[in-house]
Amino acid sequence: MARRRALAELLTQAGPAHSRVPSRLREVPITATRERVVELEALLHLRDGFRTLGGALCVRPSVTVAQVRGCGEWNSLTLWRAPYRHATMIWLFAEDIFGRQFGIHRHAIVRLDPATGAVDPWADDLEGWAARAIDEAAALGREQLAAWEAAHPPLRAHDRLQPHDPDALVLGLDTEYRVREDVDLMRRWVLVFRAHLANPGEVLVAGALDDAAWWGAEP
């Protein structure tokens, strides 16, 4: 890690590890190159799952520990991600505090926007991913999380923030937030994604969603 200054910085800012017994990553799709998988395993060997950048970036452990789901369980198609069929070959390993996902696809690190289903290149390797995350920590929700926790109890390891207005994250608008457990939030993002498919190009909350229940009925 001596040459990986950005990854080292993420660990310096990180909270405690979620797991004390790191494991090899299993059932990784063939679209994820071995080089990237080895990089991720090396990171998780040093700290097996953690939150960093003020809690705005959440890296999953190699194994499930209590309510914090490990990489293997999180990548299960039956948990929440089945509707994103174009993204099922991405090996997800981290997300920001709003549930936007990071994963390995081929040689690169990509980001999945759960609202639109868009998969965008993020970095060439894990070190580049860490460096960009540090540079763009504000966009990952560091300030919103700090403001929330200044007025509320701290989030648990598996909690995330759900914006009242899904478009606010992209447009840089103020909005309310609600705490959701990670799986619950991702299943709600699926409702937004389906609304986006049904109403392409429209503001997502403009009649496309049940705003009274914050993106639809309770999952």
PyMOL commands that place a pseudoatom at each C-alpha (Angstrom):
pseudoatom trace, name=CA, resn=MET, resi=1, chain=A, elem=C, hetatm=0, pos=[0.000, 0.000, 0.000]
pseudoatom trace, name=CA, resn=ALA, resi=2, chain=A, elem=C, hetatm=0, pos=[3.038, 2.316, 0.207]
pseudoatom trace, name=CA, resn=ARG, resi=3, chain=A, elem=C, hetatm=0, pos=[2.649, 3.271, -3.440]
pseudoatom trace, name=CA, resn=ARG, resi=4, chain=A, elem=C, hetatm=0, pos=[-1.107, 3.522, -3.132]
pseudoatom trace, name=CA, resn=ARG, resi=5, chain=A, elem=C, hetatm=0, pos=[-1.425, 6.832, -1.398]
pseudoatom trace, name=CA, resn=ALA, resi=6, chain=A, elem=C, hetatm=0, pos=[-5.126, 7.357, -2.083]
pseudoatom trace, name=CA, resn=LEU, resi=7, chain=A, elem=C, hetatm=0, pos=[-6.095, 3.920, -0.781]
pseudoatom trace, name=CA, resn=ALA, resi=8, chain=A, elem=C, hetatm=0, pos=[-3.907, 4.531, 2.252]
pseudoatom trace, name=CA, resn=GLU, resi=9, chain=A, elem=C, hetatm=0, pos=[-5.689, 7.837, 2.817]
pseudoatom trace, name=CA, resn=LEU, resi=10, chain=A, elem=C, hetatm=0, pos=[-9.093, 6.125, 2.663]
pseudoatom trace, name=CA, resn=LEU, resi=11, chain=A, elem=C, hetatm=0, pos=[-7.929, 3.719, 5.354]
pseudoatom trace, name=CA, resn=THR, resi=12, chain=A, elem=C, hetatm=0, pos=[-6.527, 6.558, 7.458]
pseudoatom trace, name=CA, resn=GLN, resi=13, chain=A, elem=C, hetatm=0, pos=[-9.948, 8.214, 7.456]
pseudoatom trace, name=CA, resn=ALA, resi=14, chain=A, elem=C, hetatm=0, pos=[-11.860, 4.956, 7.904]
pseudoatom trace, name=CA, resn=GLY, resi=15, chain=A, elem=C, hetatm=0, pos=[-13.775, 3.718, 10.899]
pseudoatom trace, name=CA, resn=PRO, resi=16, chain=A, elem=C, hetatm=0, pos=[-13.366, 0.229, 12.354]
pseudoatom trace, name=CA, resn=ALA, resi=17, chain=A, elem=C, hetatm=0, pos=[-13.485, -2.847, 10.141]
pseudoatom trace, name=CA, resn=HIS, resi=18, chain=A, elem=C, hetatm=0, pos=[-16.846, -4.578, 9.819]
pseudoatom trace, name=CA, resn=SER, resi=19, chain=A, elem=C, hetatm=0, pos=[-15.199, -8.020, 9.801]
pseudoatom trace, name=CA, resn=ARG, resi=20, chain=A, elem=C, hetatm=0, pos=[-12.123, -9.313, 11.592]
pseudoatom trace, name=CA, resn=VAL, resi=21, chain=A, elem=C, hetatm=0, pos=[-11.776, -12.374, 9.338]
pseudoatom trace, name=CA, resn=PRO, resi=22, chain=A, elem=C, hetatm=0, pos=[-11.376, -11.394, 5.662]
pseudoatom trace, name=CA, resn=SER, resi=23, chain=A, elem=C, hetatm=0, pos=[-12.132, -14.062, 3.083]
pseudoatom trace, name=CA, resn=ARG, resi=24, chain=A, elem=C, hetatm=0, pos=[-11.410, -14.643, -0.585]
pseudoatom trace, name=CA, resn=LEU, resi=25, chain=A, elem=C, hetatm=0, pos=[-14.030, -13.117, -2.871]
pseudoatom trace, name=CA, resn=ARG, resi=26, chain=A, elem=C, hetatm=0, pos=[-16.135, -15.856, -4.439]
pseudoatom trace, name=CA, resn=GLU, resi=27, chain=A, elem=C, hetatm=0, pos=[-18.474, -16.111, -7.427]
pseudoatom trace, name=CA, resn=VAL, resi=28, chain=A, elem=C, hetatm=0, pos=[-16.912, -13.076, -9.055]
pseudoatom trace, name=CA, resn=PRO, resi=29, chain=A, elem=C, hetatm=0, pos=[-18.145, -12.831, -12.677]
pseudoatom trace, name=CA, resn=ILE, resi=30, chain=A, elem=C, hetatm=0, pos=[-15.622, -13.483, -15.414]
pseudoatom trace, name=CA, resn=THR, resi=31, chain=A, elem=C, hetatm=0, pos=[-16.101, -9.898, -16.595]
pseudoatom trace, name=CA, resn=ALA, resi=32, chain=A, elem=C, hetatm=0, pos=[-14.077, -8.718, -13.575]
pseudoatom trace, name=CA, resn=THR, resi=33, chain=A, elem=C, hetatm=0, pos=[-10.369, -9.089, -14.299]
pseudoatom trace, name=CA, resn=ARG, resi=34, chain=A, elem=C, hetatm=0, pos=[-8.246, -10.946, -11.793]
pseudoatom trace, name=CA, resn=GLU, resi=35, chain=A, elem=C, hetatm=0, pos=[-6.003, -7.906, -11.360]
pseudoatom trace, name=CA, resn=ARG, resi=36, chain=A, elem=C, hetatm=0, pos=[-8.858, -5.768, -10.042]
pseudoatom trace, name=CA, resn=VAL, resi=37, chain=A, elem=C, hetatm=0, pos=[-10.169, -8.561, -7.825]
pseudoatom trace, name=CA, resn=VAL, resi=38, chain=A, elem=C, hetatm=0, pos=[-6.714, -9.059, -6.284]
pseudoatom trace, name=CA, resn=GLU, resi=39, chain=A, elem=C, hetatm=0, pos=[-6.525, -5.309, -5.584]
pseudoatom trace, name=CA, resn=LEU, resi=40, chain=A, elem=C, hetatm=0, pos=[-9.868, -5.423, -3.796]
pseudoatom trace, name=CA, resn=GLU, resi=41, chain=A, elem=C, hetatm=0, pos=[-8.926, -8.518, -1.806]
pseudoatom trace, name=CA, resn=ALA, resi=42, chain=A, elem=C, hetatm=0, pos=[-5.712, -6.785, -0.718]
pseudoatom trace, name=CA, resn=LEU, resi=43, chain=A, elem=C, hetatm=0, pos=[-7.687, -3.762, 0.482]
pseudoatom trace, name=CA, resn=LEU, resi=44, chain=A, elem=C, hetatm=0, pos=[-10.172, -5.906, 2.392]
pseudoatom trace, name=CA, resn=HIS, resi=45, chain=A, elem=C, hetatm=0, pos=[-7.319, -7.895, 3.921]
pseudoatom trace, name=CA, resn=LEU, resi=46, chain=A, elem=C, hetatm=0, pos=[-6.125, -4.647, 5.514]
pseudoatom trace, name=CA, resn=ARG, resi=47, chain=A, elem=C, hetatm=0, pos=[-9.614, -3.606, 6.651]
pseudoatom trace, name=CA, resn=ASP, resi=48, chain=A, elem=C, hetatm=0, pos=[-12.498, -5.898, 5.841]
pseudoatom trace, name=CA, resn=GLY, resi=49, chain=A, elem=C, hetatm=0, pos=[-15.301, -3.459, 5.167]
pseudoatom trace, name=CA, resn=PHE, resi=50, chain=A, elem=C, hetatm=0, pos=[-15.421, 0.096, 6.462]
pseudoatom trace, name=CA, resn=ARG, resi=51, chain=A, elem=C, hetatm=0, pos=[-16.911, 3.557, 6.155]
pseudoatom trace, name=CA, resn=THR, resi=52, chain=A, elem=C, hetatm=0, pos=[-14.634, 6.454, 5.264]
pseudoatom trace, name=CA, resn=LEU, resi=53, chain=A, elem=C, hetatm=0, pos=[-14.646, 10.083, 4.094]
pseudoatom trace, name=CA, resn=GLY, resi=54, chain=A, elem=C, hetatm=0, pos=[-16.789, 11.100, 7.035]
pseudoatom trace, name=CA, resn=GLY, resi=55, chain=A, elem=C, hetatm=0, pos=[-18.966, 8.023, 6.515]
pseudoatom trace, name=CA, resn=ALA, resi=56, chain=A, elem=C, hetatm=0, pos=[-19.966, 9.044, 2.988]
pseudoatom trace, name=CA, resn=LEU, resi=57, chain=A, elem=C, hetatm=0, pos=[-18.215, 6.104, 1.302]
pseudoatom trace, name=CA, resn=CYS, resi=58, chain=A, elem=C, hetatm=0, pos=[-19.153, 2.588, 2.401]
pseudoatom trace, name=CA, resn=VAL, resi=59, chain=A, elem=C, hetatm=0, pos=[-16.885, -0.323, 1.425]
pseudoatom trace, name=CA, resn=ARG, resi=60, chain=A, elem=C, hetatm=0, pos=[-18.417, -3.759, 1.922]
pseudoatom trace, name=CA, resn=PRO, resi=61, chain=A, elem=C, hetatm=0, pos=[-16.628, -6.556, 3.771]
pseudoatom trace, name=CA, resn=SER, resi=62, chain=A, elem=C, hetatm=0, pos=[-15.731, -9.822, 2.094]
pseudoatom trace, name=CA, resn=VAL, resi=63, chain=A, elem=C, hetatm=0, pos=[-18.226, -11.656, 4.332]
pseudoatom trace, name=CA, resn=THR, resi=64, chain=A, elem=C, hetatm=0, pos=[-21.572, -10.783, 5.868]
pseudoatom trace, name=CA, resn=VAL, resi=65, chain=A, elem=C, hetatm=0, pos=[-21.344, -9.685, 9.499]
pseudoatom trace, name=CA, resn=ALA, resi=66, chain=A, elem=C, hetatm=0, pos=[-24.644, -9.238, 11.350]
pseudoatom trace, name=CA, resn=GLN, resi=67, chain=A, elem=C, hetatm=0, pos=[-26.657, -6.709, 9.304]
pseudoatom trace, name=CA, resn=VAL, resi=68, chain=A, elem=C, hetatm=0, pos=[-23.734, -5.577, 7.162]
pseudoatom trace, name=CA, resn=ARG, resi=69, chain=A, elem=C, hetatm=0, pos=[-23.910, -7.654, 3.995]
pseudoatom trace, name=CA, resn=GLY, resi=70, chain=A, elem=C, hetatm=0, pos=[-20.668, -8.833, 2.459]
pseudoatom trace, name=CA, resn=CYS, resi=71, chain=A, elem=C, hetatm=0, pos=[-19.788, -8.588, -1.212]
pseudoatom trace, name=CA, resn=GLY, resi=72, chain=A, elem=C, hetatm=0, pos=[-21.079, -12.050, -2.054]
pseudoatom trace, name=CA, resn=GLU, resi=73, chain=A, elem=C, hetatm=0, pos=[-24.537, -11.515, -0.575]
pseudoatom trace, name=CA, resn=TRP, resi=74, chain=A, elem=C, hetatm=0, pos=[-24.772, -7.937, -1.880]
pseudoatom trace, name=CA, resn=ASN, resi=75, chain=A, elem=C, hetatm=0, pos=[-24.151, -9.134, -5.444]
pseudoatom trace, name=CA, resn=SER, resi=76, chain=A, elem=C, hetatm=0, pos=[-26.904, -11.736, -5.282]
pseudoatom trace, name=CA, resn=LEU, resi=77, chain=A, elem=C, hetatm=0, pos=[-29.461, -11.179, -8.044]
pseudoatom trace, name=CA, resn=THR, resi=78, chain=A, elem=C, hetatm=0, pos=[-32.296, -12.014, -5.667]
pseudoatom trace, name=CA, resn=LEU, resi=79, chain=A, elem=C, hetatm=0, pos=[-31.509, -9.267, -3.140]
pseudoatom trace, name=CA, resn=TRP, resi=80, chain=A, elem=C, hetatm=0, pos=[-32.343, -6.083, -5.117]
pseudoatom trace, name=CA, resn=ARG, resi=81, chain=A, elem=C, hetatm=0, pos=[-30.401, -5.771, -8.363]
pseudoatom trace, name=CA, resn=ALA, resi=82, chain=A, elem=C, hetatm=0, pos=[-32.285, -8.097, -10.749]
pseudoatom trace, name=CA, resn=PRO, resi=83, chain=A, elem=C, hetatm=0, pos=[-34.111, -5.206, -12.550]
pseudoatom trace, name=CA, resn=TYR, resi=84, chain=A, elem=C, hetatm=0, pos=[-30.735, -3.767, -13.609]
pseudoatom trace, name=CA, resn=ARG, resi=85, chain=A, elem=C, hetatm=0, pos=[-30.186, -6.552, -16.123]
pseudoatom trace, name=CA, resn=HIS, resi=86, chain=A, elem=C, hetatm=0, pos=[-27.587, -4.594, -18.076]
pseudoatom trace, name=CA, resn=ALA, resi=87, chain=A, elem=C, hetatm=0, pos=[-25.498, -4.288, -14.892]
pseudoatom trace, name=CA, resn=THR, resi=88, chain=A, elem=C, hetatm=0, pos=[-25.662, -7.831, -13.553]
pseudoatom trace, name=CA, resn=MET, resi=89, chain=A, elem=C, hetatm=0, pos=[-22.057, -8.593, -14.574]
pseudoatom trace, name=CA, resn=ILE, resi=90, chain=A, elem=C, hetatm=0, pos=[-20.631, -5.804, -12.414]
pseudoatom trace, name=CA, resn=TRP, resi=91, chain=A, elem=C, hetatm=0, pos=[-19.094, -6.929, -9.108]
pseudoatom trace, name=CA, resn=LEU, resi=92, chain=A, elem=C, hetatm=0, pos=[-20.297, -4.310, -6.627]
pseudoatom trace, name=CA, resn=PHE, resi=93, chain=A, elem=C, hetatm=0, pos=[-18.080, -3.602, -3.626]
pseudoatom trace, name=CA, resn=ALA, resi=94, chain=A, elem=C, hetatm=0, pos=[-18.928, -0.108, -2.338]
pseudoatom trace, name=CA, resn=GLU, resi=95, chain=A, elem=C, hetatm=0, pos=[-21.492, 2.677, -2.414]
pseudoatom trace, name=CA, resn=ASP, resi=96, chain=A, elem=C, hetatm=0, pos=[-21.919, 6.250, -1.306]
pseudoatom trace, name=CA, resn=ILE, resi=97, chain=A, elem=C, hetatm=0, pos=[-24.250, 7.232, 1.511]
pseudoatom trace, name=CA, resn=PHE, resi=98, chain=A, elem=C, hetatm=0, pos=[-27.136, 7.607, -0.966]
pseudoatom trace, name=CA, resn=GLY, resi=99, chain=A, elem=C, hetatm=0, pos=[-26.771, 4.104, -2.409]
pseudoatom trace, name=CA, resn=ARG, resi=100, chain=A, elem=C, hetatm=0, pos=[-24.992, 4.894, -5.676]
pseudoatom trace, name=CA, resn=GLN, resi=101, chain=A, elem=C, hetatm=0, pos=[-22.932, 1.793, -6.343]
pseudoatom trace, name=CA, resn=PHE, resi=102, chain=A, elem=C, hetatm=0, pos=[-19.285, 1.200, -7.269]
pseudoatom trace, name=CA, resn=GLY, resi=103, chain=A, elem=C, hetatm=0, pos=[-18.125, -2.019, -8.879]
pseudoatom trace, name=CA, resn=ILE, resi=104, chain=A, elem=C, hetatm=0, pos=[-15.569, -3.832, -10.979]
pseudoatom trace, name=CA, resn=HIS, resi=105, chain=A, elem=C, hetatm=0, pos=[-16.295, -4.401, -14.660]
pseudoatom trace, name=CA, resn=ARG, resi=106, chain=A, elem=C, hetatm=0, pos=[-13.514, -5.836, -16.774]
pseudoatom trace, name=CA, resn=HIS, resi=107, chain=A, elem=C, hetatm=0, pos=[-10.374, -3.763, -16.065]
pseudoatom trace, name=CA, resn=ALA, resi=108, chain=A, elem=C, hetatm=0, pos=[-12.162, -0.712, -14.716]
pseudoatom trace, name=CA, resn=ILE, resi=109, chain=A, elem=C, hetatm=0, pos=[-14.070, 0.618, -11.745]
pseudoatom trace, name=CA, resn=VAL, resi=110, chain=A, elem=C, hetatm=0, pos=[-17.536, 1.848, -12.706]
pseudoatom trace, name=CA, resn=ARG, resi=111, chain=A, elem=C, hetatm=0, pos=[-20.438, 3.524, -10.942]
pseudoatom trace, name=CA, resn=LEU, resi=112, chain=A, elem=C, hetatm=0, pos=[-24.069, 2.428, -11.179]
pseudoatom trace, name=CA, resn=ASP, resi=113, chain=A, elem=C, hetatm=0, pos=[-26.660, 5.167, -10.778]
pseudoatom trace, name=CA, resn=PRO, resi=114, chain=A, elem=C, hetatm=0, pos=[-29.650, 3.307, -9.286]
pseudoatom trace, name=CA, resn=ALA, resi=115, chain=A, elem=C, hetatm=0, pos=[-32.079, 6.049, -10.327]
pseudoatom trace, name=CA, resn=THR, resi=116, chain=A, elem=C, hetatm=0, pos=[-31.429, 5.775, -14.065]
pseudoatom trace, name=CA, resn=GLY, resi=117, chain=A, elem=C, hetatm=0, pos=[-29.524, 2.510, -14.317]
pseudoatom trace, name=CA, resn=ALA, resi=118, chain=A, elem=C, hetatm=0, pos=[-26.640, 4.306, -16.024]
pseudoatom trace, name=CA, resn=VAL, resi=119, chain=A, elem=C, hetatm=0, pos=[-23.227, 2.666, -15.669]
pseudoatom trace, name=CA, resn=ASP, resi=120, chain=A, elem=C, hetatm=0, pos=[-20.411, 5.192, -15.979]
pseudoatom trace, name=CA, resn=PRO, resi=121, chain=A, elem=C, hetatm=0, pos=[-16.626, 4.697, -15.992]
pseudoatom trace, name=CA, resn=TRP, resi=122, chain=A, elem=C, hetatm=0, pos=[-15.097, 5.979, -12.766]
pseudoatom trace, name=CA, resn=ALA, resi=123, chain=A, elem=C, hetatm=0, pos=[-11.420, 4.941, -12.696]
pseudoatom trace, name=CA, resn=ASP, resi=124, chain=A, elem=C, hetatm=0, pos=[-8.911, 2.575, -14.276]
pseudoatom trace, name=CA, resn=ASP, resi=125, chain=A, elem=C, hetatm=0, pos=[-8.052, 0.803, -11.027]
pseudoatom trace, name=CA, resn=LEU, resi=126, chain=A, elem=C, hetatm=0, pos=[-8.735, 0.824, -7.301]
pseudoatom trace, name=CA, resn=GLU, resi=127, chain=A, elem=C, hetatm=0, pos=[-6.123, 3.474, -6.564]
pseudoatom trace, name=CA, resn=GLY, resi=128, chain=A, elem=C, hetatm=0, pos=[-7.704, 5.781, -9.142]
pseudoatom trace, name=CA, resn=TRP, resi=129, chain=A, elem=C, hetatm=0, pos=[-11.130, 5.065, -7.651]
pseudoatom trace, name=CA, resn=ALA, resi=130, chain=A, elem=C, hetatm=0, pos=[-9.880, 6.039, -4.194]
pseudoatom trace, name=CA, resn=ALA, resi=131, chain=A, elem=C, hetatm=0, pos=[-8.187, 9.200, -5.468]
pseudoatom trace, name=CA, resn=ARG, resi=132, chain=A, elem=C, hetatm=0, pos=[-11.339, 10.347, -7.245]
pseudoatom trace, name=CA, resn=ALA, resi=133, chain=A, elem=C, hetatm=0, pos=[-13.505, 9.499, -4.240]
pseudoatom trace, name=CA, resn=ILE, resi=134, chain=A, elem=C, hetatm=0, pos=[-11.289, 11.686, -2.038]
pseudoatom trace, name=CA, resn=ASP, resi=135, chain=A, elem=C, hetatm=0, pos=[-11.447, 14.541, -4.553]
pseudoatom trace, name=CA, resn=GLU, resi=136, chain=A, elem=C, hetatm=0, pos=[-15.229, 14.240, -4.904]
pseudoatom trace, name=CA, resn=ALA, resi=137, chain=A, elem=C, hetatm=0, pos=[-16.129, 13.419, -1.300]
pseudoatom trace, name=CA, resn=ALA, resi=138, chain=A, elem=C, hetatm=0, pos=[-18.659, 16.258, -1.241]
pseudoatom trace, name=CA, resn=ALA, resi=139, chain=A, elem=C, hetatm=0, pos=[-20.529, 14.704, -4.161]
pseudoatom trace, name=CA, resn=LEU, resi=140, chain=A, elem=C, hetatm=0, pos=[-20.636, 11.400, -2.283]
pseudoatom trace, name=CA, resn=GLY, resi=141, chain=A, elem=C, hetatm=0, pos=[-22.621, 13.077, 0.483]
pseudoatom trace, name=CA, resn=ARG, resi=142, chain=A, elem=C, hetatm=0, pos=[-20.034, 13.972, 3.120]
pseudoatom trace, name=CA, resn=GLU, resi=143, chain=A, elem=C, hetatm=0, pos=[-21.587, 17.344, 3.991]
pseudoatom trace, name=CA, resn=GLN, resi=144, chain=A, elem=C, hetatm=0, pos=[-25.181, 16.088, 3.912]
pseudoatom trace, name=CA, resn=LEU, resi=145, chain=A, elem=C, hetatm=0, pos=[-24.276, 13.221, 6.219]
pseudoatom trace, name=CA, resn=ALA, resi=146, chain=A, elem=C, hetatm=0, pos=[-22.406, 15.507, 8.618]
pseudoatom trace, name=CA, resn=ALA, resi=147, chain=A, elem=C, hetatm=0, pos=[-25.389, 17.856, 8.750]
pseudoatom trace, name=CA, resn=TRP, resi=148, chain=A, elem=C, hetatm=0, pos=[-27.757, 14.948, 9.355]
pseudoatom trace, name=CA, resn=GLU, resi=149, chain=A, elem=C, hetatm=0, pos=[-25.692, 13.433, 12.149]
pseudoatom trace, name=CA, resn=ALA, resi=150, chain=A, elem=C, hetatm=0, pos=[-25.291, 16.839, 13.800]
pseudoatom trace, name=CA, resn=ALA, resi=151, chain=A, elem=C, hetatm=0, pos=[-29.045, 16.804, 14.413]
pseudoatom trace, name=CA, resn=HIS, resi=152, chain=A, elem=C, hetatm=0, pos=[-29.774, 13.066, 14.685]
pseudoatom trace, name=CA, resn=PRO, resi=153, chain=A, elem=C, hetatm=0, pos=[-28.238, 9.918, 16.147]
pseudoatom trace, name=CA, resn=PRO, resi=154, chain=A, elem=C, hetatm=0, pos=[-25.313, 8.536, 14.108]
pseudoatom trace, name=CA, resn=LEU, resi=155, chain=A, elem=C, hetatm=0, pos=[-26.195, 6.135, 11.321]
pseudoatom trace, name=CA, resn=ARG, resi=156, chain=A, elem=C, hetatm=0, pos=[-25.596, 2.445, 11.844]
pseudoatom trace, name=CA, resn=ALA, resi=157, chain=A, elem=C, hetatm=0, pos=[-23.131, 0.652, 9.563]
pseudoatom trace, name=CA, resn=HIS, resi=158, chain=A, elem=C, hetatm=0, pos=[-25.910, -0.566, 7.264]
pseudoatom trace, name=CA, resn=ASP, resi=159, chain=A, elem=C, hetatm=0, pos=[-27.930, 2.680, 7.210]
pseudoatom trace, name=CA, resn=ARG, resi=160, chain=A, elem=C, hetatm=0, pos=[-28.028, 5.068, 4.275]
pseudoatom trace, name=CA, resn=LEU, resi=161, chain=A, elem=C, hetatm=0, pos=[-29.727, 8.401, 3.508]
pseudoatom trace, name=CA, resn=GLN, resi=162, chain=A, elem=C, hetatm=0, pos=[-32.708, 8.501, 1.164]
pseudoatom trace, name=CA, resn=PRO, resi=163, chain=A, elem=C, hetatm=0, pos=[-33.297, 11.879, -0.515]
pseudoatom trace, name=CA, resn=HIS, resi=164, chain=A, elem=C, hetatm=0, pos=[-36.900, 13.035, -0.713]
pseudoatom trace, name=CA, resn=ASP, resi=165, chain=A, elem=C, hetatm=0, pos=[-36.264, 14.285, -4.252]
pseudoatom trace, name=CA, resn=PRO, resi=166, chain=A, elem=C, hetatm=0, pos=[-34.232, 11.780, -6.290]
pseudoatom trace, name=CA, resn=ASP, resi=167, chain=A, elem=C, hetatm=0, pos=[-33.229, 14.489, -8.763]
pseudoatom trace, name=CA, resn=ALA, resi=168, chain=A, elem=C, hetatm=0, pos=[-31.701, 16.650, -6.037]
pseudoatom trace, name=CA, resn=LEU, resi=169, chain=A, elem=C, hetatm=0, pos=[-28.524, 14.567, -6.021]
pseudoatom trace, name=CA, resn=VAL, resi=170, chain=A, elem=C, hetatm=0, pos=[-27.891, 15.302, -9.694]
pseudoatom trace, name=CA, resn=LEU, resi=171, chain=A, elem=C, hetatm=0, pos=[-29.155, 18.880, -9.780]
pseudoatom trace, name=CA, resn=GLY, resi=172, chain=A, elem=C, hetatm=0, pos=[-27.440, 19.975, -6.568]
pseudoatom trace, name=CA, resn=LEU, resi=173, chain=A, elem=C, hetatm=0, pos=[-30.698, 20.999, -4.894]
pseudoatom trace, name=CA, resn=ASP, resi=174, chain=A, elem=C, hetatm=0, pos=[-31.556, 20.967, -1.205]
pseudoatom trace, name=CA, resn=THR, resi=175, chain=A, elem=C, hetatm=0, pos=[-33.886, 18.204, -0.118]
pseudoatom trace, name=CA, resn=GLU, resi=176, chain=A, elem=C, hetatm=0, pos=[-34.983, 16.296, 2.955]
pseudoatom trace, name=CA, resn=TYR, resi=177, chain=A, elem=C, hetatm=0, pos=[-33.438, 12.962, 3.903]
pseudoatom trace, name=CA, resn=ARG, resi=178, chain=A, elem=C, hetatm=0, pos=[-34.683, 9.880, 5.662]
pseudoatom trace, name=CA, resn=VAL, resi=179, chain=A, elem=C, hetatm=0, pos=[-32.666, 6.990, 7.089]
pseudoatom trace, name=CA, resn=ARG, resi=180, chain=A, elem=C, hetatm=0, pos=[-33.193, 3.638, 5.371]
pseudoatom trace, name=CA, resn=GLU, resi=181, chain=A, elem=C, hetatm=0, pos=[-31.419, 0.340, 5.732]
pseudoatom trace, name=CA, resn=ASP, resi=182, chain=A, elem=C, hetatm=0, pos=[-29.266, -0.355, 2.700]
pseudoatom trace, name=CA, resn=VAL, resi=183, chain=A, elem=C, hetatm=0, pos=[-31.385, -3.098, 1.101]
pseudoatom trace, name=CA, resn=ASP, resi=184, chain=A, elem=C, hetatm=0, pos=[-34.600, -1.182, 1.742]
pseudoatom trace, name=CA, resn=LEU, resi=185, chain=A, elem=C, hetatm=0, pos=[-33.128, 1.885, 0.063]
pseudoatom trace, name=CA, resn=MET, resi=186, chain=A, elem=C, hetatm=0, pos=[-31.952, -0.052, -2.989]
pseudoatom trace, name=CA, resn=ARG, resi=187, chain=A, elem=C, hetatm=0, pos=[-35.374, -1.637, -3.430]
pseudoatom trace, name=CA, resn=ARG, resi=188, chain=A, elem=C, hetatm=0, pos=[-36.853, 1.849, -3.338]
pseudoatom trace, name=CA, resn=TRP, resi=189, chain=A, elem=C, hetatm=0, pos=[-34.317, 3.010, -5.923]
pseudoatom trace, name=CA, resn=VAL, resi=190, chain=A, elem=C, hetatm=0, pos=[-35.696, 0.235, -8.123]
pseudoatom trace, name=CA, resn=LEU, resi=191, chain=A, elem=C, hetatm=0, pos=[-39.072, 2.034, -7.988]
pseudoatom trace, name=CA, resn=VAL, resi=192, chain=A, elem=C, hetatm=0, pos=[-37.353, 5.219, -9.145]
pseudoatom trace, name=CA, resn=PHE, resi=193, chain=A, elem=C, hetatm=0, pos=[-35.562, 3.307, -11.893]
pseudoatom trace, name=CA, resn=ARG, resi=194, chain=A, elem=C, hetatm=0, pos=[-38.823, 1.847, -13.166]
pseudoatom trace, name=CA, resn=ALA, resi=195, chain=A, elem=C, hetatm=0, pos=[-40.440, 5.288, -13.078]
pseudoatom trace, name=CA, resn=HIS, resi=196, chain=A, elem=C, hetatm=0, pos=[-37.492, 6.614, -15.070]
pseudoatom trace, name=CA, resn=LEU, resi=197, chain=A, elem=C, hetatm=0, pos=[-37.976, 3.901, -17.696]
pseudoatom trace, name=CA, resn=ALA, resi=198, chain=A, elem=C, hetatm=0, pos=[-41.677, 4.705, -17.918]
pseudoatom trace, name=CA, resn=ASN, resi=199, chain=A, elem=C, hetatm=0, pos=[-41.119, 8.472, -18.057]
pseudoatom trace, name=CA, resn=PRO, resi=200, chain=A, elem=C, hetatm=0, pos=[-37.782, 9.029, -19.830]
pseudoatom trace, name=CA, resn=GLY, resi=201, chain=A, elem=C, hetatm=0, pos=[-36.459, 12.558, -19.639]
pseudoatom trace, name=CA, resn=GLU, resi=202, chain=A, elem=C, hetatm=0, pos=[-38.970, 13.704, -17.030]
pseudoatom trace, name=CA, resn=VAL, resi=203, chain=A, elem=C, hetatm=0, pos=[-38.309, 14.858, -13.476]
pseudoatom trace, name=CA, resn=LEU, resi=204, chain=A, elem=C, hetatm=0, pos=[-38.696, 11.651, -11.543]
pseudoatom trace, name=CA, resn=VAL, resi=205, chain=A, elem=C, hetatm=0, pos=[-40.892, 12.958, -8.738]
pseudoatom trace, name=CA, resn=ALA, resi=206, chain=A, elem=C, hetatm=0, pos=[-43.289, 14.830, -11.042]
pseudoatom trace, name=CA, resn=GLY, resi=207, chain=A, elem=C, hetatm=0, pos=[-46.198, 12.449, -10.718]
pseudoatom trace, name=CA, resn=ALA, resi=208, chain=A, elem=C, hetatm=0, pos=[-44.124, 9.373, -11.506]
pseudoatom trace, name=CA, resn=LEU, resi=209, chain=A, elem=C, hetatm=0, pos=[-43.752, 8.321, -7.880]
pseudoatom trace, name=CA, resn=ASP, resi=210, chain=A, elem=C, hetatm=0, pos=[-45.961, 8.130, -4.803]
pseudoatom trace, name=CA, resn=ASP, resi=211, chain=A, elem=C, hetatm=0, pos=[-44.363, 11.080, -3.021]
pseudoatom trace, name=CA, resn=ALA, resi=212, chain=A, elem=C, hetatm=0, pos=[-46.540, 10.666, 0.066]
pseudoatom trace, name=CA, resn=ALA, resi=213, chain=A, elem=C, hetatm=0, pos=[-44.734, 7.421, 0.893]
pseudoatom trace, name=CA, resn=TRP, resi=214, chain=A, elem=C, hetatm=0, pos=[-41.342, 8.629, -0.361]
pseudoatom trace, name=CA, resn=TRP, resi=215, chain=A, elem=C, hetatm=0, pos=[-41.074, 6.581, -3.543]
pseudoatom trace, name=CA, resn=GLY, resi=216, chain=A, elem=C, hetatm=0, pos=[-43.897, 4.170, -3.264]
pseudoatom trace, name=CA, resn=ALA, resi=217, chain=A, elem=C, hetatm=0, pos=[-45.413, 1.723, -0.821]
pseudoatom trace, name=CA, resn=GLU, resi=218, chain=A, elem=C, hetatm=0, pos=[-43.354, 0.048, 1.854]
pseudoatom trace, name=CA, resn=PRO, resi=219, chain=A, elem=C, hetatm=0, pos=[-41.303, -2.725, 0.168]
for i in range(1, 219): cmd.bond("trace and resi %d" % i, "trace and resi %d" % (i + 1))
show_as sticks, trace
zoom trace
